[in-house]
Amino acid sequence: MTYLICTIDFGSNSNKYLIAIYKNKTLKILKKDSIVHKIKKNKDIEEYEKKLEILIKNLKTEIETIKKMHKIRKIFSSSVGTEFYRLESTIRDKIIEINQKYLKNIDTNFRVISQEEESKLSSKGIDFFFKEYIAIDLGGASTEITIKTNNIYKKFLYKFGCLSEENNYNFINNFINFHKQNIKNAELILIGGSFIATLLSIKKIKSTKFFYTLQIQEMERFLKLIINKNEEEISAIYPFLKDREESVKKALDFIIHLLNSIGIKKTRISLLTLLEGLAIDLLELNKIELNKIIKGRKRE
């Protein structure tokens, strides 16, 4: 039995999708893509719709191509909205209408999830590889920290993201104090587009791994390289930061402060995100057994 899995993450800063196939109890990730729209910040509905139309068109093409290549028994799909969609506003309602309009082209429903659920879904991929960890998921407008050890399961949820104007990080002190008092050994893992873009800008990623290590000093040096450069200069030197030139500065400034505060010298960057969590969730909801997650190629 071969199933096609499609998941979409509608965020405050970007929209992302994943396409995978499930076969022989294995989830093979074939394609991930995204657009940066910054709808929370720039409120440009027309530009947002143009970018979404292209994204969904590309996604539909990918789905049709994979269907021709594989004997797909069934398609499972899911799309969710995060922090931008939790706060009622006229622009949010309009964006939801636009999302639903284009999602009809791929027969996918849209739902808004809470921070609690976002934390749970983003950690599903991590759970598959680590028994004990601290996962920090930094998005455009929210941050979810999930701690899982042998005797602790706790979440810290914040209304702060890489698009936030906040420069005072005192709100994170409750997590810092809890960590100092309760956590000794737990793998620290960063989730989010800003961290992946930073990783790709610092190191060449060619293997099939899902997790890569970065020293905090590497992040500090990289932030110093870009902090005083404008958007054009940054994107010219670091193409992976295109459309994230300013938001990645905020993300790095925040995470460097947090990691230094708890005395962490290195961290893992996860290429598994909410998208993979949604895919795992779809399989679980349909009571489909999953033993392995791997990277694949679309044309195999």
C-alpha positions in Angstrom: 0.0 0.0 0.0 1.4 3.4 -1.0 -0.1 6.6 0.3 0.6 10.2 -0.7 0.9 12.6 2.2 0.6 16.4 1.8 0.8 18.9 4.7 0.8 22.7 4.7 1.8 25.1 7.4 0.3 28.6 7.1 2.3 30.9 9.3 2.8 34.6 10.2 6.0 34.9 8.2 5.8 32.1 5.6 3.7 29.3 4.1 5.3 25.9 3.7 4.3 22.5 2.3 5.6 19.0 2.4 4.9 16.0 0.1 5.8 12.5 1.1 4.9 8.9 0.3 4.2 6.2 2.8 5.1 2.6 1.9 6.3 -0.4 3.9 5.8 1.4 7.2 8.2 4.1 6.0 7.5 7.8 5.5 9.7 9.1 2.7 10.0 12.9 2.4 10.0 13.8 -1.3 9.5 17.6 -1.5 9.4 20.6 0.8 8.9 24.2 -0.4 7.9 27.6 1.0 7.2 31.2 0.4 8.0 34.1 2.8 5.1 36.6 2.8 5.3 38.4 6.2 1.6 39.0 6.1 1.5 39.8 9.9 4.0 42.6 9.3 3.2 44.1 5.9 -0.6 43.4 5.6 -0.3 43.2 1.8 -3.2 41.0 0.9 -2.8 41.3 -2.9 0.9 40.3 -2.7 0.0 37.5 -0.3 -2.5 36.0 -2.7 -0.1 36.2 -5.7 2.5 34.2 -3.8 0.0 31.7 -2.5 -1.5 31.1 -5.9 2.0 30.1 -7.2 2.7 27.9 -4.2 -0.5 25.9 -4.5 -0.1 25.7 -8.3 3.4 24.2 -7.8 2.1 21.9 -5.1 -0.7 20.6 -7.3 1.8 19.9 -10.1 4.0 18.0 -7.7 1.1 15.9 -6.5 0.1 15.0 -10.1 3.6 14.1 -11.0 4.0 11.8 -8.0 0.6 10.2 -8.6 1.8 9.2 -12.1 5.1 7.8 -10.8 3.6 5.7 -7.9 0.6 3.6 -7.5 -1.1 5.8 -4.9 -3.9 4.1 -3.0 -5.0 7.2 -1.2 -4.1 10.8 -0.5 -4.0 12.2 3.1 -3.7 15.9 3.4 -3.9 18.5 6.2 -3.3 22.3 6.5 -3.1 24.4 9.6 -2.8 28.1 10.6 -0.7 29.2 13.5 -0.3 32.4 15.6 -1.4 34.9 13.0 -4.7 33.0 12.7 -5.4 32.8 16.4 -6.0 36.5 16.8 -9.3 37.8 15.4 -9.0 40.6 12.8 -10.5 41.7 9.5 -7.3 40.9 7.6 -7.1 37.5 9.2 -10.6 36.6 8.0 -9.7 37.7 4.5 -6.6 35.7 4.5 -8.5 32.6 5.6 -10.9 33.1 2.7 -8.0 33.2 0.3 -6.4 30.1 1.8 -9.6 28.2 1.6 -10.2 29.3 -2.0 -6.9 27.9 -3.2 -7.0 24.8 -1.0 -10.1 23.7 -2.9 -7.7 23.0 -5.8 -6.0 20.3 -3.8 -9.0 19.1 -1.8 -7.5 20.1 1.5 -9.3 21.6 4.6 -7.9 24.4 6.7 -8.0 24.6 10.5 -6.4 26.9 13.1 -4.4 25.2 15.9 -3.6 26.4 19.4 -0.1 26.9 20.6 -0.5 23.8 22.7 -1.3 21.7 19.6 1.5 23.4 17.6 4.0 22.4 20.3 2.7 18.8 20.2 2.8 18.6 16.4 6.2 20.2 16.0 7.6 17.7 18.5 6.3 14.6 16.8 9.3 14.4 14.5 11.7 14.9 17.3 10.0 12.2 19.4 10.8 9.8 16.5 14.6 10.3 17.0 15.1 11.4 20.6 13.9 10.2 24.0 15.0 13.3 25.9 15.1 16.8 24.5 14.3 20.4 24.7 12.7 21.6 21.4 12.5 25.3 20.8 10.2 26.1 17.9 10.5 29.8 16.8 8.0 31.1 14.3 7.1 34.5 13.0 4.8 35.4 15.9 5.1 32.7 18.5 7.6 30.4 20.3 6.9 27.0 21.7 9.4 25.3 24.0 8.8 21.6 24.8 10.8 19.8 27.5 10.7 16.0 27.5 12.9 13.9 29.8 12.4 10.7 31.8 10.5 12.6 34.5 9.5 15.9 33.0 7.1 16.9 30.3 6.5 20.6 30.2 5.7 23.3 27.7 6.5 27.1 27.7 4.4 29.0 25.2 5.2 32.6 24.2 3.6 35.3 22.0 7.0 36.2 20.5 8.5 35.4 17.2 11.1 36.6 14.7 8.8 39.3 13.4 8.3 40.7 16.9 9.5 44.2 17.8 10.3 43.2 21.3 13.9 43.7 22.3 13.6 42.8 26.0 13.7 39.1 26.5 12.8 39.0 30.2 9.6 37.1 29.4 11.8 34.0 28.8 13.2 34.1 32.4 10.6 31.5 33.7 12.0 29.0 31.2 15.6 29.9 32.0 15.0 29.5 35.8 13.2 26.2 35.3 16.1 24.9 33.1 18.7 25.8 35.6 16.9 24.1 38.5 15.6 21.0 36.8 17.5 20.1 33.6 20.9 18.5 33.5 21.2 16.5 30.3 18.8 16.9 27.5 19.4 17.4 23.8 18.6 21.0 22.8 17.0 21.2 19.3 16.0 24.3 17.4 13.0 24.2 15.0 12.1 26.9 12.5 12.8 28.5 9.1 15.2 31.1 10.5 17.4 28.4 12.0 17.4 26.2 8.9 18.3 29.3 6.8 21.1 30.1 9.1 22.4 26.5 9.0 22.3 26.4 5.2 24.2 29.8 5.1 27.0 28.5 7.4 27.4 24.9 6.3 27.0 22.9 3.2 24.2 20.3 3.7 24.4 17.4 1.3 23.7 14.3 3.4 20.4 12.7 4.2 20.5 13.6 7.9 17.6 15.4 9.7 19.7 17.0 12.4 22.9 19.2 12.3 25.0 20.7 15.1 25.9 24.3 15.4 28.1 25.9 18.0 26.8 29.0 19.6 30.0 30.8 18.6 29.2 30.0 15.0 25.8 31.7 15.4 27.4 34.7 17.2 30.0 35.1 14.4 27.3 34.8 11.7 25.1 37.4 13.4 28.0 39.8 13.5 28.5 39.3 9.8 25.0 40.3 8.9 23.8 42.6 11.7 24.8 45.9 10.0 24.1 44.8 6.4 21.0 45.8 4.5 18.6 43.3 2.9 20.1 43.5 -0.6 23.7 42.9 0.8 22.6 40.0 2.9 20.6 38.2 0.2 23.4 38.7 -2.3 25.9 37.0 0.0 23.6 34.5 1.6 20.9 33.5 -0.8 19.2 31.1 1.7 18.4 34.2 3.8 16.4 35.9 0.9 13.2 37.4 2.4 14.4 36.5 5.9 17.2 39.1 6.0 15.7 41.0 9.0 13.7 38.3 10.8 16.8 36.0 11.0 18.6 38.8 12.9 15.9 38.8 15.5 15.8 35.0 15.7 19.5 34.7 16.2 19.7 37.6 18.7 17.0 35.9 20.8 18.3 32.4 20.7 21.9 33.4 21.4 20.6 35.3 24.5 18.6 32.2 25.6 21.3 29.7 25.1 24.0 31.8 26.8 21.6 32.3 29.7 21.3 28.6 30.3 25.0 27.8 29.6 24.5 25.9 26.4 27.5 25.9 24.0 26.1 24.0 21.0 22.7 23.0 19.7 21.1 20.9 17.0 19.2 22.4 14.1 16.2 20.2 13.1 15.2 19.9 9.5 12.0 18.2 10.8 9.3 20.8 11.5 5.6 21.1 12.0 5.1 19.7 8.5 6.5 16.3 9.4 4.6 16.4 12.7 1.4 16.9 10.7 2.3 14.0 8.4 2.9 11.7 11.4 -0.4 12.9 12.9 -2.3 12.0 9.7 -0.9 8.5 9.8 -1.7 8.1 13.5 -5.3 9.4 13.0 -5.7 6.7 10.3 -4.1 4.1 12.4 -1.3 3.5 10.0 1.9 2.1 11.5 5.1 4.1 11.0 8.6 2.6 11.7 10.9 4.9 9.8 11.3 8.4 8.4 13.8 9.0 5.6 14.6 11.6 2.9 13.9 10.6 -0.7 13.9 12.0 -4.1 10.8 12.9 -6.1 11.9 11.0 -9.2 13.0 7.5 -8.1 
